[in-house]
Amino acid sequence: MMNGKTFPLDPAALIETPEDAALFLQAAFEDGTPAEIAHALGIVARSRGMTALADKTGLQRQALYKALDEAGNPTLDTLIKVIRALGLKLVPEAA
């Protein structure tokens, strides 16, 4: 039996490259609910820095936190601004 402290894992700390972000979001988009997709986008956004993202999108930092939370419901406009600011693109694909 191991005795030791455990610490919560922040998935944002594991997203280091645009490729990491794309793979993380692809998994969310494939089978996630809208809330899970918003949350995944929020994790990627935090990995890049919310202040920098707010500057790139022209949206307020607190508005981004709210929209990209599990309880958030970002508009399509916000979603596209965030994805573009992250250096990604949203591309439809046949199922």
A tleap script that builds the chain and sets N, CA, C and O, in Angstrom:
source leaprc.protein.ff14SB
mol = sequence {
  NMET MET ASN GLY LYS THR PHE PRO LEU ASP
  PRO ALA ALA LEU ILE GLU THR PRO GLU ASP
  ALA ALA LEU PHE LEU GLN ALA ALA PHE GLU
  ASP GLY THR PRO ALA GLU ILE ALA HIE ALA
  LEU GLY ILE VAL ALA ARG SER ARG GLY MET
  THR ALA LEU ALA ASP LYS THR GLY LEU GLN
  ARG GLN ALA LEU TYR LYS ALA LEU ASP GLU
  ALA GLY ASN PRO THR LEU ASP THR LEU ILE
  LYS VAL ILE ARG ALA LEU GLY LEU LYS LEU
  VAL PRO GLU ALA CALA
}
set mol.1.N position { 0.835 -1.172 0.000 }
set mol.1.CA position { 0.000 0.000 0.000 }
set mol.1.C position { 0.882 1.237 0.000 }
set mol.1.O position { 1.876 1.308 0.722 }
set mol.2.N position { 0.507 2.202 -0.812 }
set mol.2.CA position { 1.307 3.421 -0.929 }
set mol.2.C position { 0.754 4.495 -0.009 }
set mol.2.O position { -0.447 4.761 0.025 }
set mol.3.N position { 1.644 5.088 0.717 }
set mol.3.CA position { 1.275 6.249 1.517 }
set mol.3.C position { 1.875 7.467 0.848 }
set mol.3.O position { 3.076 7.509 0.578 }
set mol.4.N position { 1.067 8.426 0.590 }
set mol.4.CA position { 1.563 9.626 -0.046 }
set mol.4.C position { 0.419 10.536 -0.402 }
set mol.4.O position { -0.756 10.169 -0.358 }
set mol.5.N position { 0.800 11.701 -0.746 }
set mol.5.CA position { -0.205 12.679 -1.135 }
set mol.5.C position { -0.476 12.566 -2.622 }
set mol.5.O position { 0.412 12.247 -3.413 }
set mol.6.N position { -1.696 12.830 -2.978 }
set mol.6.CA position { -2.047 12.912 -4.388 }
set mol.6.C position { -2.455 14.341 -4.691 }
set mol.6.O position { -2.941 15.065 -3.822 }
set mol.7.N position { -2.256 14.719 -5.895 }
set mol.7.CA position { -2.580 16.075 -6.320 }
set mol.7.C position { -3.472 15.995 -7.549 }
set mol.7.O position { -3.294 15.122 -8.398 }
set mol.8.N position { -4.422 16.898 -7.641 }
set mol.8.CA position { -5.295 16.869 -8.820 }
set mol.8.C position { -4.502 17.167 -10.086 }
set mol.8.O position { -3.605 18.010 -10.095 }
set mol.9.N position { -4.843 16.472 -11.128 }
set mol.9.CA position { -4.181 16.678 -12.421 }
set mol.9.C position { -4.921 17.753 -13.193 }
set mol.9.O position { -6.143 17.702 -13.335 }
set mol.10.N position { -4.185 18.713 -13.683 }
set mol.10.CA position { -4.762 19.750 -14.533 }
set mol.10.C position { -4.414 19.404 -15.974 }
set mol.10.O position { -3.259 19.542 -16.378 }
set mol.11.N position { -5.393 18.956 -16.757 }
set mol.11.CA position { -5.076 18.568 -18.134 }
set mol.11.C position { -4.480 19.700 -18.965 }
set mol.11.O position { -3.788 19.441 -19.950 }
set mol.12.N position { -4.736 20.939 -18.586 }
set mol.12.CA position { -4.165 22.069 -19.331 }
set mol.12.C position { -2.640 22.032 -19.285 }
set mol.12.O position { -1.976 22.496 -20.212 }
set mol.13.N position { -2.090 21.483 -18.211 }
set mol.13.CA position { -0.631 21.405 -18.080 }
set mol.13.C position { -0.014 20.413 -19.063 }
set mol.13.O position { 1.190 20.456 -19.315 }
set mol.14.N position { -0.828 19.526 -19.614 }
set mol.14.CA position { -0.325 18.509 -20.539 }
set mol.14.C position { -0.421 18.923 -22.001 }
set mol.14.O position { 0.111 18.242 -22.878 }
set mol.15.N position { -1.092 20.030 -22.266 }
set mol.15.CA position { -1.268 20.498 -23.644 }
set mol.15.C position { -0.181 21.520 -23.935 }
set mol.15.O position { -0.236 22.663 -23.483 }
set mol.16.N position { 0.808 21.078 -24.702 }
set mol.16.CA position { 1.977 21.925 -24.939 }
set mol.16.C position { 2.082 22.452 -26.362 }
set mol.16.O position { 2.706 23.487 -26.594 }
set mol.17.N position { 1.484 21.758 -27.307 }
set mol.17.CA position { 1.643 22.140 -28.712 }
set mol.17.C position { 0.264 22.296 -29.371 }
set mol.17.O position { -0.741 21.832 -28.833 }
set mol.18.N position { 0.226 22.946 -30.528 }
set mol.18.CA position { -1.044 23.010 -31.264 }
set mol.18.C position { -1.568 21.614 -31.619 }
set mol.18.O position { -2.778 21.396 -31.665 }
set mol.19.N position { -0.673 20.691 -31.864 }
set mol.19.CA position { -1.082 19.319 -32.178 }
set mol.19.C position { -1.744 18.663 -30.970 }
set mol.19.O position { -2.741 17.957 -31.116 }
set mol.20.N position { -1.188 18.894 -29.762 }
set mol.20.CA position { -1.804 18.388 -28.533 }
set mol.20.C position { -3.220 18.948 -28.395 }
set mol.20.O position { -4.160 18.216 -28.089 }
set mol.21.N position { -3.357 20.246 -28.623 }
set mol.21.CA position { -4.656 20.906 -28.501 }
set mol.21.C position { -5.646 20.326 -29.505 }
set mol.21.O position { -6.800 20.062 -29.167 }
set mol.22.N position { -5.194 20.129 -30.732 }
set mol.22.CA position { -6.078 19.597 -31.774 }
set mol.22.C position { -6.549 18.190 -31.418 }
set mol.22.O position { -7.731 17.884 -31.568 }
set mol.23.N position { -5.656 17.340 -30.954 }
set mol.23.CA position { -6.033 15.975 -30.590 }
set mol.23.C position { -7.004 15.960 -29.419 }
set mol.23.O position { -7.966 15.192 -29.413 }
set mol.24.N position { -6.755 16.801 -28.436 }
set mol.24.CA position { -7.617 16.889 -27.265 }
set mol.24.C position { -9.025 17.315 -27.679 }
set mol.24.O position { -10.015 16.738 -27.228 }
set mol.25.N position { -9.105 18.324 -28.534 }
set mol.25.CA position { -10.410 18.813 -28.978 }
set mol.25.C position { -11.106 17.832 -29.912 }
set mol.25.O position { -12.329 17.702 -29.870 }
set mol.26.N position { -10.344 17.140 -30.753 }
set mol.26.CA position { -10.947 16.146 -31.638 }
set mol.26.C position { -11.669 15.075 -30.830 }
set mol.26.O position { -12.768 14.652 -31.189 }
set mol.27.N position { -11.054 14.642 -29.747 }
set mol.27.CA position { -11.687 13.630 -28.900 }
set mol.27.C position { -12.989 14.162 -28.310 }
set mol.27.O position { -13.984 13.439 -28.243 }
set mol.28.N position { -12.985 15.416 -27.885 }
set mol.28.CA position { -14.195 16.013 -27.318 }
set mol.28.C position { -15.284 16.153 -28.371 }
set mol.28.O position { -16.451 15.869 -28.100 }
set mol.29.N position { -14.914 16.586 -29.567 }
set mol.29.CA position { -15.901 16.772 -30.628 }
set mol.29.C position { -16.470 15.443 -31.125 }
set mol.29.O position { -17.624 15.391 -31.548 }
set mol.30.N position { -15.686 14.379 -31.081 }
set mol.30.CA position { -16.150 13.093 -31.603 }
set mol.30.C position { -17.328 12.526 -30.837 }
set mol.30.O position { -18.279 12.032 -31.442 }
set mol.31.N position { -17.280 12.587 -29.515 }
set mol.31.CA position { -18.370 11.956 -28.770 }
set mol.31.C position { -18.786 12.738 -27.531 }
set mol.31.O position { -19.477 12.204 -26.663 }
set mol.32.N position { -18.378 13.981 -27.445 }
set mol.32.CA position { -18.724 14.783 -26.283 }
set mol.32.C position { -20.047 15.504 -26.420 }
set mol.32.O position { -20.532 15.755 -27.523 }
set mol.33.N position { -20.612 15.827 -25.284 }
set mol.33.CA position { -21.808 16.662 -25.253 }
set mol.33.C position { -21.376 18.108 -25.479 }
set mol.33.O position { -20.189 18.417 -25.372 }
set mol.34.N position { -22.314 18.994 -25.787 }
set mol.34.CA position { -21.938 20.402 -25.926 }
set mol.34.C position { -21.209 20.947 -24.688 }
set mol.34.O position { -20.262 21.723 -24.820 }
set mol.35.N position { -21.644 20.547 -23.501 }
set mol.35.CA position { -20.988 21.001 -22.273 }
set mol.35.C position { -19.562 20.469 -22.189 }
set mol.35.O position { -18.656 21.190 -21.770 }
set mol.36.N position { -19.357 19.221 -22.580 }
set mol.36.CA position { -18.011 18.635 -22.547 }
set mol.36.C position { -17.098 19.302 -23.575 }
set mol.36.O position { -15.911 19.502 -23.318 }
set mol.37.N position { -17.650 19.642 -24.730 }
set mol.37.CA position { -16.863 20.323 -25.757 }
set mol.37.C position { -16.464 21.716 -25.271 }
set mol.37.O position { -15.313 22.121 -25.439 }
set mol.38.N position { -17.386 22.441 -24.680 }
set mol.38.CA position { -17.075 23.772 -24.142 }
set mol.38.C position { -16.002 23.662 -23.067 }
set mol.38.O position { -15.072 24.468 -23.022 }
set mol.39.N position { -16.134 22.667 -22.206 }
set mol.39.CA position { -15.153 22.474 -21.130 }
set mol.39.C position { -13.777 22.133 -21.714 }
set mol.39.O position { -12.764 22.665 -21.260 }
set mol.40.N position { -13.736 21.250 -22.715 }
set mol.40.CA position { -12.466 20.887 -23.353 }
set mol.40.C position { -11.822 22.111 -23.998 }
set mol.40.O position { -10.609 22.299 -23.914 }
set mol.41.N position { -12.631 22.930 -24.631 }
set mol.41.CA position { -12.116 24.156 -25.234 }
set mol.41.C position { -11.571 25.089 -24.145 }
set mol.41.O position { -10.560 25.762 -24.346 }
set mol.42.N position { -12.236 25.120 -23.016 }
set mol.42.CA position { -11.752 25.916 -21.883 }
set mol.42.C position { -10.417 25.416 -21.359 }
set mol.42.O position { -9.560 26.215 -20.979 }
set mol.43.N position { -10.232 24.108 -21.336 }
set mol.43.CA position { -8.956 23.532 -20.893 }
set mol.43.C position { -7.841 23.935 -21.846 }
set mol.43.O position { -6.757 24.329 -21.415 }
set mol.44.N position { -8.112 23.835 -23.143 }
set mol.44.CA position { -7.109 24.240 -24.137 }
set mol.44.C position { -6.824 25.738 -24.004 }
set mol.44.O position { -5.671 26.161 -24.084 }
set mol.45.N position { -7.862 26.527 -23.804 }
set mol.45.CA position { -7.693 27.973 -23.645 }
set mol.45.C position { -6.812 28.280 -22.432 }
set mol.45.O position { -5.930 29.136 -22.505 }
set mol.46.N position { -7.050 27.584 -21.319 }
set mol.46.CA position { -6.222 27.803 -20.128 }
set mol.46.C position { -4.778 27.399 -20.378 }
set mol.46.O position { -3.860 28.001 -19.821 }
set mol.47.N position { -4.566 26.381 -21.214 }
set mol.47.CA position { -3.201 25.947 -21.502 }
set mol.47.C position { -2.414 27.025 -22.240 }
set mol.47.O position { -1.187 27.074 -22.155 }
set mol.48.N position { -3.120 27.884 -22.958 }
set mol.48.CA position { -2.491 28.960 -23.722 }
set mol.48.C position { -2.497 30.285 -22.975 }
set mol.48.O position { -1.790 31.219 -23.353 }
set mol.49.N position { -3.295 30.370 -21.913 }
set mol.49.CA position { -3.391 31.610 -21.141 }
set mol.49.C position { -4.633 32.388 -21.508 }
set mol.49.O position { -4.778 32.854 -22.638 }
set mol.50.N position { -5.526 32.527 -20.549 }
set mol.50.CA position { -6.799 33.212 -20.814 }
set mol.50.C position { -6.618 34.686 -21.128 }
set mol.50.O position { -7.355 35.236 -21.947 }
set mol.51.N position { -5.661 35.330 -20.498 }
set mol.51.CA position { -5.450 36.755 -20.768 }
set mol.51.C position { -5.010 36.963 -22.215 }
set mol.51.O position { -5.516 37.851 -22.902 }
set mol.52.N position { -4.070 36.146 -22.671 }
set mol.52.CA position { -3.605 36.249 -24.060 }
set mol.52.C position { -4.744 35.931 -25.022 }
set mol.52.O position { -4.886 36.577 -26.061 }
set mol.53.N position { -5.550 34.937 -24.673 }
set mol.53.CA position { -6.676 34.573 -25.525 }
set mol.53.C position { -7.709 35.691 -25.571 }
set mol.53.O position { -8.280 35.972 -26.625 }
set mol.54.N position { -7.947 36.322 -24.441 }
set mol.54.CA position { -8.892 37.445 -24.399 }
set mol.54.C position { -8.410 38.565 -25.316 }
set mol.54.O position { -9.202 39.168 -26.040 }
set mol.55.N position { -7.117 38.836 -25.279 }
set mol.55.CA position { -6.555 39.874 -26.152 }
set mol.55.C position { -6.736 39.525 -27.628 }
set mol.55.O position { -7.092 40.384 -28.435 }
set mol.56.N position { -6.490 38.261 -27.976 }
set mol.56.CA position { -6.595 37.835 -29.378 }
set mol.56.C position { -8.030 37.818 -29.890 }
set mol.56.O position { -8.283 38.100 -31.062 }
set mol.57.N position { -8.971 37.482 -29.003 }
set mol.57.CA position { -10.366 37.364 -29.446 }
set mol.57.C position { -11.146 38.662 -29.317 }
set mol.57.O position { -12.175 38.842 -29.969 }
set mol.58.N position { -10.650 39.575 -28.469 }
set mol.58.CA position { -11.392 40.798 -28.202 }
set mol.58.C position { -12.513 40.586 -27.196 }
set mol.58.O position { -13.348 41.469 -26.998 }
set mol.59.N position { -12.533 39.432 -26.567 }
set mol.59.CA position { -13.544 39.123 -25.555 }
set mol.59.C position { -12.948 39.313 -24.166 }
set mol.59.O position { -11.734 39.214 -23.989 }
set mol.60.N position { -13.788 39.580 -23.196 }
set mol.60.CA position { -13.307 39.748 -21.828 }
set mol.60.C position { -12.934 38.391 -21.240 }
set mol.60.O position { -13.567 37.374 -21.522 }
set mol.61.N position { -11.888 38.404 -20.415 }
set mol.61.CA position { -11.382 37.174 -19.819 }
set mol.61.C position { -12.461 36.441 -19.027 }
set mol.61.O position { -12.607 35.225 -19.153 }
set mol.62.N position { -13.218 37.176 -18.210 }
set mol.62.CA position { -14.266 36.550 -17.405 }
set mol.62.C position { -15.370 35.959 -18.290 }
set mol.62.O position { -15.946 34.922 -17.961 }
set mol.63.N position { -15.657 36.614 -19.398 }
set mol.63.CA position { -16.653 36.091 -20.333 }
set mol.63.C position { -16.172 34.772 -20.941 }
set mol.63.O position { -16.963 33.854 -21.155 }
set mol.64.N position { -14.879 34.688 -21.213 }
set mol.64.CA position { -14.322 33.443 -21.743 }
set mol.64.C position { -14.420 32.326 -20.711 }
set mol.64.O position { -14.832 31.212 -21.034 }
set mol.65.N position { -14.042 32.624 -19.472 }
set mol.65.CA position { -14.152 31.609 -18.420 }
set mol.65.C position { -15.581 31.100 -18.316 }
set mol.65.O position { -15.810 29.895 -18.214 }
set mol.66.N position { -16.538 32.013 -18.342 }
set mol.66.CA position { -17.946 31.637 -18.210 }
set mol.66.C position { -18.421 30.815 -19.410 }
set mol.66.O position { -19.087 29.795 -19.236 }
set mol.67.N position { -18.086 31.249 -20.614 }
set mol.67.CA position { -18.536 30.558 -21.823 }
set mol.67.C position { -17.899 29.184 -21.973 }
set mol.67.O position { -18.518 28.261 -22.504 }
set mol.68.N position { -16.652 29.047 -21.500 }
set mol.68.CA position { -15.901 27.816 -21.718 }
set mol.68.C position { -15.875 26.916 -20.493 }
set mol.68.O position { -14.999 26.060 -20.367 }
set mol.69.N position { -16.801 27.100 -19.620 }
set mol.69.CA position { -16.960 26.263 -18.439 }
set mol.69.C position { -17.894 25.109 -18.793 }
set mol.69.O position { -18.591 25.162 -19.806 }
set mol.70.N position { -17.911 24.067 -17.960 }
set mol.70.CA position { -18.816 22.942 -18.207 }
set mol.70.C position { -20.275 23.392 -18.275 }
set mol.70.O position { -21.079 22.798 -18.993 }
set mol.71.N position { -20.607 24.426 -17.538 }
set mol.71.CA position { -21.979 24.944 -17.543 }
set mol.71.C position { -22.174 26.008 -18.624 }
set mol.71.O position { -23.282 26.511 -18.815 }
set mol.72.N position { -21.102 26.345 -19.324 }
set mol.72.CA position { -21.171 27.390 -20.336 }
set mol.72.C position { -21.868 26.914 -21.601 }
set mol.72.O position { -22.035 25.719 -21.843 }
set mol.73.N position { -22.260 27.884 -22.382 }
set mol.73.CA position { -22.905 27.600 -23.659 }
set mol.73.C position { -22.448 28.682 -24.638 }
set mol.73.O position { -23.190 29.619 -24.935 }
set mol.74.N position { -21.204 28.540 -25.140 }
set mol.74.CA position { -20.676 29.598 -26.003 }
set mol.74.C position { -21.462 29.735 -27.304 }
set mol.74.O position { -21.961 28.757 -27.861 }
set mol.75.N position { -21.554 30.961 -27.761 }
set mol.75.CA position { -22.181 31.194 -29.059 }
set mol.75.C position { -21.243 30.688 -30.144 }
set mol.75.O position { -20.057 30.461 -29.902 }
set mol.76.N position { -21.782 30.516 -31.327 }
set mol.76.CA position { -20.952 30.093 -32.448 }
set mol.76.C position { -19.860 31.130 -32.712 }
set mol.76.O position { -18.729 30.771 -33.040 }
set mol.77.N position { -20.189 32.395 -32.573 }
set mol.77.CA position { -19.219 33.468 -32.758 }
set mol.77.C position { -18.055 33.320 -31.781 }
set mol.77.O position { -16.893 33.416 -32.176 }
set mol.78.N position { -18.364 33.087 -30.513 }
set mol.78.CA position { -17.319 32.914 -29.507 }
set mol.78.C position { -16.493 31.675 -29.808 }
set mol.78.O position { -15.266 31.712 -29.729 }
set mol.79.N position { -17.151 30.591 -30.149 }
set mol.79.CA position { -16.471 29.346 -30.467 }
set mol.79.C position { -15.463 29.540 -31.601 }
set mol.79.O position { -14.317 29.104 -31.500 }
set mol.80.N position { -15.889 30.185 -32.660 }
set mol.80.CA position { -15.002 30.401 -33.811 }
set mol.80.C position { -13.853 31.335 -33.446 }
set mol.80.O position { -12.708 31.080 -33.821 }
set mol.81.N position { -14.141 32.406 -32.724 }
set mol.81.CA position { -13.074 33.327 -32.309 }
set mol.81.C position { -12.021 32.608 -31.478 }
set mol.81.O position { -10.823 32.802 -31.684 }
set mol.82.N position { -12.463 31.783 -30.545 }
set mol.82.CA position { -11.531 31.066 -29.672 }
set mol.82.C position { -10.713 30.062 -30.464 }
set mol.82.O position { -9.493 29.999 -30.313 }
set mol.83.N position { -11.363 29.286 -31.298 }
set mol.83.CA position { -10.640 28.284 -32.085 }
set mol.83.C position { -9.601 28.949 -32.979 }
set mol.83.O position { -8.472 28.467 -33.075 }
set mol.84.N position { -9.963 30.038 -33.627 }
set mol.84.CA position { -9.004 30.750 -34.494 }
set mol.84.C position { -7.862 31.353 -33.679 }
set mol.84.O position { -6.705 31.301 -34.096 }
set mol.85.N position { -8.184 31.923 -32.522 }
set mol.85.CA position { -7.150 32.524 -31.670 }
set mol.85.C position { -6.181 31.470 -31.150 }
set mol.85.O position { -5.027 31.778 -30.851 }
set mol.86.N position { -6.645 30.225 -31.042 }
set mol.86.CA position { -5.780 29.131 -30.605 }
set mol.86.C position { -4.925 28.589 -31.753 }
set mol.86.O position { -4.111 27.687 -31.556 }
set mol.87.N position { -5.112 29.143 -32.944 }
set mol.87.CA position { -4.336 28.686 -34.098 }
set mol.87.C position { -4.881 27.383 -34.685 }
set mol.87.O position { -4.162 26.631 -35.342 }
set mol.88.N position { -6.160 27.135 -34.435 }
set mol.88.CA position { -6.813 25.938 -34.933 }
set mol.88.C position { -7.907 26.329 -35.908 }
set mol.88.O position { -8.219 27.510 -36.058 }
set mol.89.N position { -8.491 25.337 -36.573 }
set mol.89.CA position { -9.629 25.607 -37.429 }
set mol.89.C position { -10.654 24.492 -37.243 }
set mol.89.O position { -10.316 23.349 -36.935 }
set mol.90.N position { -11.895 24.859 -37.438 }
set mol.90.CA position { -13.016 23.938 -37.308 }
set mol.90.C position { -13.394 23.503 -38.717 }
set mol.90.O position { -13.842 24.318 -39.523 }
set mol.91.N position { -13.215 22.228 -39.011 }
set mol.91.CA position { -13.435 21.732 -40.358 }
set mol.91.C position { -14.448 20.593 -40.328 }
set mol.91.O position { -14.200 19.573 -39.683 }
set mol.92.N position { -15.578 20.740 -41.006 }
set mol.92.CA position { -16.553 19.654 -41.052 }
set mol.92.C position { -15.980 18.471 -41.827 }
set mol.92.O position { -15.190 18.631 -42.758 }
set mol.93.N position { -16.398 17.292 -41.416 }
set mol.93.CA position { -15.911 16.075 -42.045 }
set mol.93.C position { -17.057 15.076 -42.074 }
set mol.93.O position { -17.834 14.993 -41.124 }
set mol.94.N position { -17.164 14.333 -43.136 }
set mol.94.CA position { -18.216 13.313 -43.232 }
set mol.94.C position { -18.008 12.254 -42.165 }
set mol.94.O position { -16.880 11.858 -41.870 }
set mol.95.N position { -19.109 11.804 -41.594 }
set mol.95.CA position { -19.039 10.797 -40.520 }
set mol.95.C position { -18.815 9.421 -41.065 }
set mol.95.O position { -18.732 8.460 -40.300 }
savepdb mol mol.pdb
quit
